[in-house]
Amino acid sequence: MSRLTTIELHKESMKFSAGHFTILSKTKRERLHGHNFSVHAIISAMLHDDTGMTFDYREYKNKLQHLCHQLNESFLIPSQSPFARIESDDKHYFIHFNEEIIPFLKSDITLLALKNITVEELSLWFIEQLLKDNASCEAYDIQEITIKVFTGPGQSGASTWKKNP
């Protein structure tokens, strides 16, 4: 008998501190600020009767920790926003938004292929990064992945991927 089970990963090491601003509309944005983000993964897969476990989840824990490390101590900028334009020179990015030009040192910035830097978009980004290695999803018979990104206790956004039947 096969059984769908769920593994949840929410380790102390699955967090990052980053700056951002949320684009609220074509003409309005939040001020520059930062959060201590944390990541919570919920992975559903089939239980293997011979081992009594779904899979060695250390692989996903390590991937999530690595992704958090990539974002840590950086200012996150969405490169796909319809309301912001990015220019650069050798050392700087210049974010054009609503007649403002916001300069940043390139060394302080992580550009993400997102429309906005929100918990909803970040949760989707984490899923996309995990799915780049689809072979392990297939090998482990992973059926569903939900990622929650928290900006603090009681405030998060989530995205879910489901395997096509």
Secondary structure as GFF3:
##gff-version 3
##sequence-region A 1 165
A	DSSP	beta_strand	3	9	.	.	.	ID=ss1
A	DSSP	beta_strand	15	20	.	.	.	ID=ss2
A	DSSP	beta_strand	33	47	.	.	.	ID=ss3
A	DSSP	alpha_helix	58	71	.	.	.	ID=ss4
A	DSSP	beta_strand	74	78	.	.	.	ID=ss5
A	DSSP	beta_strand	84	88	.	.	.	ID=ss6
A	DSSP	beta_strand	92	97	.	.	.	ID=ss7
A	DSSP	beta_strand	100	105	.	.	.	ID=ss8
A	DSSP	three_ten_helix	106	108	.	.	.	ID=ss9
A	DSSP	beta_strand	109	112	.	.	.	ID=ss10
A	DSSP	alpha_helix	119	131	.	.	.	ID=ss11
A	DSSP	alpha_helix	134	139	.	.	.	ID=ss12
A	DSSP	beta_strand	142	152	.	.	.	ID=ss13
A	DSSP	beta_strand	155	162	.	.	.	ID=ss14
###
